[in-house]
Amino acid sequence: MVIAASALSLLALLLAPILLIRYRKRWVAAFNSVVTNRITGRFAARLPGFGILTHVGRKSGRTALTGRWVREPQSLRSPASIGSSP
């Protein structure tokens, strides 16, 4: 009985992120904005293989910093912006 309960708990822990991403996309996006970006922003500038992406909100005009994993130095170039340019 204990083995079945622990196996069920393990299965629930493994399936929770998959189900959250599939059915609660806005919640996951909000979590990433608040928690993940703040954590990665602290070490992204100092660790090799990480960089900080700076972007400005289209409607709000707010500047946001996001820590990102960078594969190669050439990947730092971004394509032209989508939509009209100011």
N, C-alpha and C positions, 0 to 999 in steps of 0.2 A: 504494500500500500504506500509506503514511504517512497519507494522507487518510482512508482507511477506519479505521485504528486510532484516529485522533483523533476521528472521528465516533462511533465505538463508545464511546470514553471519555466523550465529552460526553453521549451517550445514557444511559450508566450513571450519571453524576452527576445527570442530571435525573430519572431514575426512582428513585433510591435513597430520597429522602424519601417518595415516594408509597408505595413498597413497605414501608418501615419503619412508616409509619402504619397501613397495612392489616394487616400480619401480625405486627408486634412492638409492639402498643399499650402493654403494660406497660413495655417498654424505653424507649419514647418518653416515657411519663409519668415514669419515674424520671429520665431525662435532663433533662426540664423542671424537676423538683423540685430537682435538684442544680445544674444549670448555668444554665438560662434564668432561673429565679427569682432567683438570686443576682446575675446581671448586671442584670436589669431593676430589682431592688430598690435598686440604687445610685443610679439616676438618676430613678426614677419619682416621687419626692416633689418633685423640683426642676423637672421639665420640664412645660410646659403640655400638657394632653391626656392626662396619665398620673395615676394615683392608686395608692394602696396599699390592697389588700383585706386585712383582718385577719380570720382565722377560727380557730376552736378545733376541734380534732379531736374527733370524736364519741366514739371509744373511748379514745384516748390522753389527751385533754385538753390536748394540746400546742397552743400558739399558733403560727400560721404567718402570715407576711406574704408577699403575692404582688403584684408590680407588674402593674398592668392598664392598658390603654388605655381611656379614658373618652370617650365621644362627646359627651354633653351633661351639664350639671350635674344635670338631673333624673334621669339614669340612675344616680346614686349611691344612690338609694333601693333597697333590696332587698326582695323579697317576704317574707312570713312564713316562718319556718323550717319545714322539712318534718319531720314526726314529732312526737313529744311534747315539750313544753317542760318544762324542769326547774323 
